[in-house]
């Protein structure tokens, strides 16, 4: 599942799994799949279903039976929509790929103050929109509570996350 912004990681995953002896079902947005830049019909073992960016949650609700038919569910990026995602009844092991362990597991003590007025404004805006208005941090923690495991791009990142965020 990729509904946020890491099309390059989704592309690499598809290329890595293209010849694997497994079936892969990708759920993403039309925009992200276009950014991936691959023809979904090239891969015999990969199926792609897309939705409009604004229709992610209804799309996931409608595709839940297909998602739960998979052996495992991998969130390539989990960066938004935590309130709705945590309410979906996933029946398979849910894995989340962690791109930035400080952002994903960290707290305010891990925050590094930006060095420009623009970045400070960007962070402040994010704080107001995500943390206060949407209660994103609380919703993310609740979503993470239902996750079965994490996938890290490298062993070093995995080791760091284990040591820093037990």
C-alpha positions as CSV (number, residue, x, y, z in Angstrom):
1,X,0.0,0.0,0.0
2,X,1.4,3.4,-1.0
3,X,-0.9,6.4,-0.6
4,X,1.6,9.1,0.5
5,X,4.6,10.1,-1.5
6,X,7.4,7.4,-1.9
7,X,6.8,6.4,-5.5
8,X,10.6,5.8,-5.9
9,X,10.5,3.2,-3.1
10,X,7.4,1.6,-4.6
11,X,9.1,1.5,-8.0
12,X,12.2,-0.3,-6.5
13,X,10.0,-2.8,-4.7
14,X,8.1,-3.6,-7.9
15,X,11.4,-4.1,-9.8
16,X,12.8,-6.2,-7.0
17,X,9.7,-8.4,-6.9
18,X,9.1,-8.6,-10.6
19,X,10.6,-12.0,-11.0
20,X,9.8,-13.4,-7.5
21,X,7.7,-16.5,-7.4
22,X,4.9,-14.7,-5.5
23,X,1.9,-12.6,-6.5
24,X,2.1,-8.9,-5.5
25,X,-1.0,-6.7,-5.3
26,X,-0.2,-3.0,-5.2
27,X,-2.8,-0.5,-4.0
28,X,-1.9,3.1,-4.6
29,X,-3.2,6.4,-6.2
30,X,-3.2,7.1,-9.9
31,X,-0.8,10.0,-9.4
32,X,1.7,7.8,-7.5
33,X,1.5,5.0,-10.0
34,X,2.2,7.5,-12.9
35,X,5.2,8.8,-10.9
36,X,6.4,5.2,-10.5
37,X,6.7,5.2,-14.3
38,X,6.1,1.5,-14.8
39,X,3.6,-0.2,-17.0
40,X,1.6,-2.5,-14.7
41,X,1.0,-5.0,-17.5
42,X,4.7,-5.7,-17.9
43,X,4.9,-7.8,-14.7
44,X,3.1,-11.2,-14.8
45,X,3.1,-11.4,-11.0
46,X,2.1,-7.8,-10.1
47,X,-1.4,-6.4,-10.1
48,X,-2.0,-2.7,-9.5
49,X,-5.2,-1.0,-8.4
50,X,-5.3,2.8,-8.3
51,X,-7.7,5.4,-6.9
52,X,-7.9,9.2,-7.0
53,X,-5.8,10.8,-4.2
54,X,-8.9,12.1,-2.5
55,X,-10.6,8.7,-2.4
56,X,-8.1,6.7,-0.5
57,X,-10.2,5.6,2.5
58,X,-13.3,4.7,0.5
59,X,-11.0,2.9,-1.9
60,X,-9.4,0.9,0.9
61,X,-12.8,0.1,2.5
62,X,-14.0,-1.2,-0.9
63,X,-10.8,-3.2,-1.5
64,X,-10.5,-4.6,2.1
65,X,-11.6,-8.1,1.0
66,X,-8.8,-8.1,-1.7
67,X,-6.3,-6.7,0.8
68,X,-7.2,-9.3,3.4
69,X,-6.9,-12.1,0.8
70,X,-3.1,-11.3,0.7
71,X,-0.7,-13.2,3.0
72,X,0.7,-9.9,4.4
73,X,0.0,-6.2,4.1
74,X,2.9,-3.8,3.7
75,X,2.5,-0.1,4.1
76,X,5.3,1.2,1.9
77,X,4.7,4.6,3.6
78,X,2.4,5.4,6.5
79,X,2.5,9.2,6.9
80,X,-1.2,10.3,7.1
81,X,-4.8,9.2,7.5
82,X,-3.9,7.4,10.7
83,X,-7.4,7.9,12.2
84,X,-9.1,6.1,9.4
85,X,-6.4,3.5,8.8
86,X,-6.5,2.3,12.4
87,X,-10.2,1.6,12.0
88,X,-9.8,-0.7,9.0
89,X,-10.2,-4.3,9.8
90,X,-7.0,-5.8,8.5
91,X,-7.0,-9.6,8.9
92,X,-3.4,-10.3,7.9
93,X,-0.1,-9.3,9.4
94,X,0.4,-5.6,8.9
95,X,4.0,-4.4,8.3
96,X,5.1,-0.7,8.0
97,X,8.2,0.3,6.1
98,X,9.9,3.0,8.2
99,X,11.8,5.5,6.1
100,X,12.8,7.8,9.0
101,X,12.8,6.3,12.5
102,X,13.2,9.7,14.2
103,X,10.1,11.1,12.6
104,X,8.2,7.8,13.0
105,X,9.1,6.8,16.5
106,X,10.6,9.9,18.0
107,X,9.2,12.6,20.3
108,X,9.6,16.3,20.6
109,X,13.0,15.7,22.2
110,X,14.2,14.4,18.8
111,X,13.1,17.6,17.1
112,X,15.9,19.7,15.6
113,X,15.1,23.4,15.2
114,X,15.1,24.5,11.6
115,X,17.8,27.0,10.5
116,X,15.6,29.2,8.3
117,X,12.5,31.2,8.8
118,X,10.8,29.2,6.0
119,X,11.5,25.9,7.6
120,X,10.4,27.2,11.0
121,X,7.1,28.4,9.5
122,X,6.7,25.0,7.7
123,X,7.2,23.1,10.9
124,X,4.9,25.4,12.9
125,X,2.2,25.0,10.2
126,X,2.6,21.3,10.3
127,X,2.4,21.3,14.1
128,X,-0.9,23.2,14.1
129,X,-2.5,21.2,11.2
130,X,-1.3,17.7,12.1
131,X,-0.7,17.6,15.8
132,X,-3.3,20.0,17.2
133,X,-6.1,20.0,14.6
134,X,-6.0,16.4,13.5
135,X,-4.4,14.9,16.7
136,X,-2.1,13.1,14.3
137,X,0.4,12.0,16.9
138,X,-2.2,10.3,19.0
139,X,-3.8,8.7,15.9
140,X,-0.4,7.5,14.7
141,X,0.4,5.9,18.0
142,X,-2.9,4.1,17.9
143,X,-2.3,2.9,14.4
144,X,1.2,1.7,15.3
145,X,-0.3,-0.2,18.2
146,X,-2.0,-2.5,15.7
147,X,1.0,-3.0,13.5
148,X,2.6,-6.5,13.5
149,X,6.1,-5.5,12.4
150,X,8.4,-3.0,10.7
151,X,10.6,-3.1,7.6
152,X,13.7,-0.9,7.4
153,X,15.7,-0.1,4.3
154,X,19.0,-1.1,5.9
155,X,20.2,-3.1,8.9
156,X,21.8,0.0,10.3
157,X,18.5,1.9,10.4
158,X,16.8,-1.1,12.1
159,X,19.6,-1.3,14.7
160,X,19.3,2.4,15.4
161,X,15.5,2.2,15.8
162,X,15.8,-0.7,18.2
163,X,18.5,1.1,20.3
164,X,16.9,4.5,20.3
165,X,13.2,3.8,20.6
166,X,12.7,0.6,22.6
